[in-house]
Amino acid sequence: MKLFIQKQTAFYFPVLYVLQLIAKNQQFSWEFVDEAAHADLIWDLQHPNTQPIANHFYELLTTNPAQLNHKQVFKVNPIIETPEGKSDLIATIYYMVNCIQESADMNDLDKFGRYQFENSYQYRFANTTQNLVQEYMNQLLSTWKLKVKQKQSAFFISHDIDTLYGSKFFDTQWALKRKQIAVVVKLMCNEILLRPHWKNIDRVLKIHTEHDMKSTFFWLVNQGRGDSGIKNADYNFHRESALQEKVKAAGFTNGLHKSSSTMSFDEELAKGQRLQPYNRYHYLRFLPSRDWKKISDSQIEFDSSLGFAEQFGFRNSYGNAFQPFNLEAKKPYNFVEAPLTFMDGTFEKYMKYPTDQIATTIIDFYERNNTNCVLSLLWHNTHFSDYRYGDYWKAYKKIIAYLYEAKIPVLSPDQIIKENTLSWSVTD
C-alpha cells in the first residue's frame, strides 16, 4: 500500500512514526511516495481525500504540549477529534504511546516524584486494562481493508533486587506476631550460617529452569538513601558478585536497577561492570518527558519502567514494547521500552489485592490480551519468601506453571529489542 504524508507540517513526523509503529506491530512495511496522486492513503490538509488530521493537536504538540492535558484532549471519549468531529486515531495513538498526558500534568506528583494513576485518563475512563492502542490500530487496518495479523502474546519476567538481608526483620516480625517460634529460630540460624532467607537467587533460578524459561535480574549498584528518602540497596553490589555470576552462568540476564542518586546511567553501568545495558528505575521513580532523553543519551538499550505503581495494566494504553518518539530530534529514541504490566508491590501495597486472586487475575488478563502484546511481570526476590510473602510465592508458582503449560513465550531483553526496533532513516 502506498502512502503520502504532506511534508513541512506539524503532523508529518508524528504521523510517520505511528505508521511505522503499526508496520512494526504487524510485521510489514509501507511504501511512501512523494506525490498524493500515486498514494492509496493520504495525509494532506489541502487534499479532498485526506485521512482525518487534528491539526490543532499537532501544532500544540510541537509548540506547547503543556496544553495537552487529557481533560482538554479527550473531551468525552479517549479519542482525539478534528474540528469536524472525525476521529484522528493516528493522533490518539501518538498521544497515548508517548505518554503526552504526563508531559502536560507535572504539577501533582506523588511524594516520590512519580506521575499518579489517579491523575490519568486511564483512571478517569477506567480503562487501564484496555489495550486501546492495539484496538485503534486494528480499527485503522480494517478501515484501510488490511488484514490484522495476530501474533501470540509473550511475557517479559524480571526481579528487582532491592534487599537481600531484610528477612531477619520482616519475616521474624511476621513469625513473632503468629507465635511461630520454630520459624524465628530457623530464620536466626540461617542468619548465623550466612544464608538469609531473602538471599534466594537460587530459588528464583530453580523455578524458572524447571519450567524452561529465563528471567532478568535488576541490581542496585548504590547503597544509602537517595532523593525523597528512597532507600537504595541494603547490600554491597560488588560483594554479591557470586550471585550475579550465578545468574549469568545459568543463562539469565543481569541488568541495572537505576538507583535514586546523582550518578548518571553510564556511571552506574561503569560501577556495575557485570551488568548489561538494560534498566528499570528503582521505585519506578521515572517520568517519560524527563527520563527518556536521559536513557537515550546513555548506553542503555532497554528499559522496563513504564508502569503505574498503584495499578496493574497499561500506563500508555499499549500492550507491546516500542521505541518512544523524540519529537525535537524528529526520530525515535534509541532504546526499546517494554512497559511494566504487573508488579507484586502493586497488588500488595497499593491495591491490597486478595492474594488468592492474583494468579487468576494475571492469567485472565493474558487470555484477554493473548495477541500482539509483551506483558511485563515483576516479582521481587523478597516475594519468593515462605513466610511474610508466602502467598505471593504461591501465586507466582501458579503463574509460571500456567505459562509453561500454555507454551507462552518468555522473552529476553535482547529478543524484545530485536523485535521492536524501528527502521528509521528519514529527513524532512
C-alpha positions in Angstrom: 0.0 0.0 0.0 1.3 3.4 -1.0 1.2 6.3 1.5 1.7 10.1 1.1 2.2 12.5 4.0 2.4 16.2 3.5 5.9 17.4 4.5 6.9 20.6 6.3 3.9 20.2 8.5 3.4 19.8 12.3 1.9 16.4 11.7 4.5 14.9 9.3 6.8 13.2 11.8 4.1 12.1 14.4 2.0 10.5 11.6 5.1 8.9 10.1 6.1 7.5 13.5 2.7 6.0 14.2 2.6 4.4 10.7 6.0 2.9 11.3 4.8 1.7 14.7 1.8 0.0 13.0 4.0 -1.6 10.4 6.3 -3.0 13.2 3.3 -4.2 15.1 2.0 -6.0 12.0 5.4 -7.1 10.7 5.1 -5.5 7.3 6.4 -2.3 5.6 4.7 0.6 3.8 5.7 2.2 0.6 5.9 6.0 0.9 5.5 8.2 -2.2 6.3 11.8 -3.0 3.0 12.6 -4.7 -0.5 12.3 -3.4 -1.7 11.2 -6.9 0.2 8.0 -6.5 -1.0 7.1 -3.0 -3.7 4.9 -1.6 -3.7 6.7 1.8 -3.1 10.5 2.0 -2.4 12.9 4.9 -2.6 16.4 3.3 -4.7 19.3 4.7 -5.5 20.5 1.1 -6.4 17.2 -0.4 -10.1 16.2 -0.6 -9.4 12.5 0.2 -7.1 13.2 3.2 -7.2 11.0 6.3 -8.5 12.8 9.3 -5.9 15.3 10.7 -6.5 17.0 14.0 -4.0 19.8 13.1 -4.6 21.9 16.2 -3.4 18.9 18.3 -0.2 18.5 16.2 0.5 22.2 16.4 0.2 22.2 20.2 2.4 19.1 20.3 5.2 21.0 18.7 4.7 24.4 20.3 3.0 24.0 23.7 2.5 20.3 24.8 1.7 21.6 28.3 -1.8 22.4 27.0 -2.5 18.8 26.0 -3.9 17.8 29.3 -6.1 14.7 28.8 -9.2 16.6 30.1 -8.8 19.0 27.2 -7.7 16.4 24.6 -10.3 13.7 25.5 -13.5 15.7 26.0 -15.9 12.8 26.2 -14.1 9.7 25.0 -10.4 8.8 24.8 -10.2 9.7 21.1 -8.8 12.9 19.6 -11.1 14.5 17.1 -10.8 17.0 14.2 -12.9 20.2 14.3 -15.4 18.4 12.1 -15.8 15.7 14.7 -13.9 13.0 12.9 -11.7 10.6 14.9 -8.0 11.1 14.3 -6.8 7.7 15.6 -3.2 8.4 14.4 -3.0 11.4 16.7 -4.7 9.4 19.5 -2.1 6.6 19.2 0.8 9.1 19.3 -0.6 10.8 22.4 -1.1 7.6 24.2 2.0 5.7 23.3 4.3 8.6 24.1 2.6 9.5 27.4 1.9 13.1 26.4 -0.7 13.3 29.2 2.2 13.2 31.6 4.1 16.0 29.9 1.0 18.2 30.3 0.4 17.3 34.0 3.6 17.7 36.0 2.3 19.7 39.0 0.8 16.9 41.1 3.3 14.2 41.5 3.4 11.8 44.5 5.9 12.0 47.3 8.5 10.1 45.3 8.1 12.4 42.3 6.0 10.0 40.2 3.0 10.6 38.0 -0.1 9.5 39.8 -2.5 7.0 38.4 -5.5 9.0 39.8 -4.5 11.9 37.6 -4.5 9.8 34.4 -7.1 9.3 31.7 -6.9 5.6 32.4 -8.3 6.3 35.9 -10.8 8.8 34.5 -12.2 6.3 31.9 -11.4 3.1 34.0 -9.6 1.6 31.0 -6.1 0.7 32.4 -6.7 -2.9 31.3 -7.7 -2.0 27.8 -5.1 -2.2 25.0 -6.6 0.8 23.3 -3.7 1.5 21.0 -4.0 -2.0 19.6 -7.7 -1.6 19.2 -7.2 1.7 17.3 -4.5 0.1 15.1 -6.9 -2.7 14.3 -9.6 -0.3 13.5 -7.4 1.6 11.1 -6.2 -1.5 9.4 -9.8 -2.6 9.0 -10.8 0.8 7.5 -7.9 0.5 5.1 -9.0 -3.0 4.2 -5.9 -4.6 5.5 -5.9 -7.9 7.4 -4.9 -7.8 11.1 -2.0 -10.1 11.9 -2.4 -11.8 15.2 0.9 -12.9 16.9 0.8 -14.8 20.2 1.5 -12.5 23.1 4.6 -13.1 25.2 5.9 -12.3 28.7 9.0 -10.5 30.0 9.7 -11.6 33.5 12.0 -9.8 35.9 13.1 -9.3 39.5 14.2 -6.1 41.2 16.8 -6.9 43.8 16.3 -4.1 46.4 17.2 -6.1 49.5 18.9 -9.3 50.3 19.0 -9.0 54.1 15.6 -7.8 55.1 14.2 -11.2 56.1 15.8 -11.1 59.5 13.5 -8.2 60.4 10.3 -8.6 58.3 10.0 -12.4 58.3 10.9 -12.6 62.0 8.4 -9.9 62.9 5.8 -11.8 60.8 6.6 -15.1 62.7 6.6 -13.4 66.2 3.1 -12.0 65.6 1.9 -15.5 64.8 3.9 -17.0 67.7 5.7 -19.3 65.3 8.8 -19.7 67.4 10.2 -22.5 65.3 10.3 -20.2 62.3 12.0 -17.5 64.3 14.7 -20.0 65.4 15.1 -21.2 61.7 15.5 -17.6 60.5 18.1 -16.8 63.1 20.0 -19.9 62.3 20.0 -19.0 58.7 21.4 -15.6 59.6 24.2 -17.1 61.7 25.0 -19.5 58.8 25.0 -16.6 56.3 22.0 -17.9 54.5 19.5 -15.1 54.8 16.1 -16.1 53.6 15.8 -13.3 51.0 19.2 -14.1 49.5 17.3 -16.6 47.4 18.6 -16.2 43.9 19.0 -20.0 43.7 15.2 -20.4 44.3 14.4 -17.9 41.6 16.7 -19.6 39.1 15.4 -23.1 40.0 11.7 -22.5 39.4 12.5 -20.9 36.0 14.9 -23.5 34.9 12.4 -26.2 35.8 9.9 -24.5 33.6 12.4 -23.9 30.8 12.2 -20.1 30.9 14.6 -17.3 31.6 14.2 -14.0 33.5 16.1 -10.8 34.2 17.5 -9.5 37.5 17.8 -5.8 38.0 20.6 -4.9 40.6 21.2 -1.7 42.5 24.8 -0.5 42.5 24.4 2.1 45.2 23.5 1.9 48.9 22.2 4.5 51.3 19.2 6.9 51.0 18.6 8.9 47.9 16.2 11.6 46.9 12.8 11.7 48.5 14.1 9.5 51.3 14.2 6.4 49.0 16.4 3.6 50.3 18.7 2.1 47.8 20.3 -1.4 48.2 20.9 -3.0 51.6 23.8 -5.0 50.0 27.1 -4.1 48.5 26.9 -4.8 44.8 30.5 -5.9 44.4 30.4 -8.2 47.4 27.5 -10.1 45.8 29.4 -10.8 42.6 29.0 -14.5 43.1 25.2 -14.2 42.8 25.5 -12.1 39.6 27.9 -14.7 38.2 25.5 -17.5 39.1 22.7 -15.7 37.2 24.9 -15.2 34.1 26.2 -18.8 34.2 22.6 -20.1 34.2 21.9 -18.1 31.0 19.8 -15.4 32.7 20.3 -11.7 32.5 21.7 -9.1 34.9 20.5 -5.5 34.3 20.7 -2.2 36.1 18.2 -1.0 38.7 18.8 2.7 38.4 19.2 3.9 41.9 18.0 7.1 43.5 21.3 9.0 43.2 23.0 11.8 41.3 25.0 9.3 39.3 24.3 9.0 35.6 23.3 5.8 33.8 26.8 5.4 32.4 28.4 6.0 35.7 26.2 3.3 37.3 26.9 0.9 34.5 30.6 1.5 34.9 30.3 0.8 38.6 28.3 -2.4 37.8 30.7 -3.8 35.3 28.9 -7.2 35.1 25.6 -5.6 34.1 24.1 -5.5 30.7 22.6 -2.2 29.3 19.1 -2.9 30.4 17.3 -0.9 33.1 14.4 -0.4 35.4 14.2 2.7 37.7 14.2 1.9 41.4 10.7 2.7 42.9 9.6 3.3 39.4 10.8 6.9 40.0 10.6 7.8 36.4 8.9 10.5 34.2 8.9 9.9 30.4 9.2 13.5 29.5 12.3 13.9 31.6 13.9 10.5 31.7 13.5 9.0 28.2 16.1 11.5 27.0 18.5 10.5 29.8 18.1 6.9 28.9 18.6 7.6 25.2 21.8 9.7 25.9 23.3 6.7 27.8 24.4 3.2 26.9 21.0 1.8 27.9 19.3 -0.2 25.1 16.2 -1.4 27.0 14.0 -0.1 29.8 11.0 -1.5 31.6 10.0 1.3 34.0 6.8 2.5 32.3 4.1 1.2 34.7 1.8 2.7 37.4 2.9 1.8 40.9 -0.7 1.9 42.1 -2.5 -0.1 39.4 -1.6 -3.0 37.1 -2.3 -2.7 33.4 -1.2 -0.3 30.6 0.3 3.0 31.6 0.4 4.1 27.9 -2.6 2.1 26.7 -0.3 -0.1 24.6 0.4 -3.8 25.2 3.5 -4.1 23.2 7.1 -2.9 23.5 8.1 0.1 21.5 10.6 2.9 20.8 9.2 6.2 22.1 9.5 9.2 19.8 11.8 12.2 20.3 9.8 14.9 18.5 12.6 17.5 19.0 15.1 15.3 17.2 12.5 14.0 14.7 13.3 10.4 15.3 12.7 7.6 17.8 14.7 7.4 21.0 17.5 4.8 20.6 16.2 2.3 23.1 13.2 0.0 23.4 10.6 0.4 26.2 8.8 -2.7 27.5 6.1 -1.2 29.7 5.6 -2.8 33.2 2.2 -4.5 33.3 2.2 -6.4 36.7 4.2 -5.9 39.9 3.9 -7.8 43.2 4.1 -4.5 45.1 1.1 -3.1 43.2 -1.1 -5.9 44.4 0.3 -5.8 48.0 1.0 -2.2 48.9 -1.4 -0.2 46.8 -4.4 -2.3 45.8 -4.4 -4.5 48.9 -5.5 -7.2 46.5 -6.6 -10.7 47.8 -3.5 -12.8 47.3 -5.6 -15.9 46.4 -6.9 -13.9 43.3 -3.6 -12.5 42.0 -2.6 -15.5 39.8 -6.1 -15.8 38.3 -6.2 -12.1 37.6 -2.9 -12.1 35.7 -3.9 -15.3 33.8 -7.3 -13.8 32.9 -5.6 -10.6 31.8 -3.3 -12.5 29.5 -6.2 -14.5 28.0 -8.0 -11.2 27.1 -4.7 -9.9 25.6 -3.3 -13.1 24.1 -2.2 -11.5 20.8 0.3 -8.7 19.9 1.5 -8.0 23.4 4.6 -8.2 25.5 3.3 -8.3 29.1 5.9 -7.5 31.7 5.8 -9.2 35.1 7.9 -8.0 38.1 8.3 -10.2 41.1 10.9 -9.1 43.7 13.1 -11.7 45.3 11.5 -10.7 48.6 8.2 -12.2 47.4 9.8 -15.6 46.9 9.6 -16.0 50.7 8.0 -18.8 52.6 6.9 -16.5 55.4 5.7 -12.9 55.2 5.2 -13.2 51.4 4.4 -16.9 51.2 1.1 -16.3 49.5 2.9 -14.3 46.8 5.3 -17.1 46.3 2.3 -19.5 45.8 0.7 -17.1 43.3 3.9 -16.8 41.4 4.3 -20.6 41.1 0.7 -20.8 39.7 1.5 -18.1 37.1 4.8 -19.8 36.0 3.0 -23.2 35.7 0.3 -21.6 33.6 2.9 -20.0 31.2 4.7 -23.3 30.9 1.7 -25.5 30.3 0.2 -23.0 27.8 3.5 -22.7 26.0 3.5 -18.9 26.2 6.8 -17.4 25.1 9.0 -15.7 27.7 11.4 -13.2 26.1 14.8 -11.8 27.0 15.6 -8.1 26.6 17.7 -8.9 23.5 14.7 -10.6 21.8 12.4 -7.7 22.7 14.9 -5.2 21.3 15.3 -7.1 18.1 11.6 -7.5 17.5 10.6 -3.8 18.3 13.4 -1.6 16.9 12.1 0.6 14.1 13.8 1.2 10.8 14.3 5.0 10.7 16.2 6.9 8.0 14.0 9.8 7.3 14.6 13.5 6.6 12.0 16.2 6.3 
